[in-house]
Amino acid sequence: EKLDFHLNELNLKNILLGFVMKDLRKSYLSYLYELLMAEKTIKKLKIKKCLVVGEGDRGRCFIAAGNKLNIDTYAVQHGIINETSSTYIINSKYKELLVPRNTFVWGEKYKELLISHTNVYNKENVNVVGQVRTDDLVQNGYLKKSKKNGTLRILYATQYFRDLLEPATLMLFNALNLMKEDYELIIKLHPVDLNFEFYEEMVEKFHIKNCKIIKDGDLYELIKWSDLVVSVHSTVVVEAALMDKPSICMLLPKYNDAGGFVKEGVSFGVKDEHELLECMIKINIEDITLNHDMQKYIHENFYKLDGKVTERIINIIVNSHEKLLETIKNE
């Protein structure tokens, strides 16, 4: 009640109390139930180690339960982390309870970010190993450069916010209507994007040719098939870069390079259908490869593309177990 929080003409205190904290007690109780459930599960199944993929939100209940029961807890970074990632940027006196014994991050950039922006992560509990999914890229030959077939193959990776996906789709379809060159388009829906009918309607309305709308499917096979990935700020553009595929991020007023991909040199940025068209034509004509900035980005964000990320994680887990046994033996 002591908050005096105004932004322009908005009284943010009223918004906070009226919406964010409206069902706070109910929310807290749901987390408590899940925490207790995690404890009972660990005890009943006699779990000795707990590895969570993406410890944000509910996954942290298992981390907290595991720490409380004094078992080894680990977490694997699931997605991009930045300064505003509430699931990671934590400042708390309950470090021993909330944070895994080891957090495996993709690259040095994320380790430095966690250490410098929180009081719960440090050099001892964060390990740089690379991105687990890149093992699949290496082992199945996805990193080998594929040849173009003369027709521009476009993979459109959608988002699920309506005020984001609608203007992005309109920008892309307007650009395609202006395009004279041949193209093939696959619309890959975000796992949470349930707007299949919207895309069908827009495809018909704009007379988009050679188009498929896919809900499921192997993402890496789709990227390998494509010559170009188009999105707003999907992490698909990063995985495209790992496979040496160019990408375009549509810069919308409310989501202007939210992932920082254009700023980091991972992707080209466009603001309207004319810039998008120009960029697509350029990519279709030229054989664009990763520049020095892109190579630097991959090193800082993904450590090594050597197919041994899983192996590094296993070695750390096994070694920590052996150290624990040695400590118990000495005691």
Buried (B, 14 or more C-beta within 10 A) or exposed (E): EEEEEEEEEEBBBEEEBEEEEEEEEEEEEEBEEBBEEBBEEBEEEEBEEBBBEBBBEBBBBBBBBBBBBEBBBBBBBBEBBEEEBEBBBBEEEEBEBBBBBBBBBBBBBBBBBBBEBBEBBEEEBBBBBBBBBBBBBBEBEBBEEBEEEEEBBBBBBBBEBEEBBBBBBBBBBBBBEEBEEEBBBBBBBBEEBEBEEBBEEBBEEBEBEEBEBBEEEEBBEBBBBBBBBBBBBBBBBBBBBBBBBBBBBBBBEEBBBBBEBBEBBBBBBBEEBEBBBBBBBEBBEEEBEBEEEBEEBBBBBBBBBEBBBBEBBEEBBEEBEEEEEEEEEEE
